[in-house]
């Protein structure tokens, strides 16, 4: 059985590993990217069924990635996981929705495992690789 792919971008290796492990435990194939270029390349090569992204990355921001996903007509779930203020997370969530993206979450850092697992487990049955 093929697992749904979750593409994750985060510049914090510990958080990326945490999210990847949670995704694996919930029945996903995690694919990680540490920067914008790697994310775009893996997005095109891996055809993910879900994306998780951090809004604050060196040299770029998550809003650029939301626009990229909209331009690519990505219609799968997009989860924001970030340490920004809740108002910023909510604004980014609304922007993603306005761009036509299927936004879920958002989750604040530090992310609780039970909150992350709840989202991943809820979405898993609807994601077909």
Buried (B, 14 or more C-beta within 10 A) or exposed (E): EEBBBBBBBBBBEEBBBBBBEBBBBBBBBBBBBBBBEEBBEBBEEBEBBBBBBBBBBEEBBBBEBBBBBBEEEBEBBBBBBBBBEEEBBEBBBEBBEEBEBBBBBBBBBEBEEEBBBEBBEEBBEEBEE
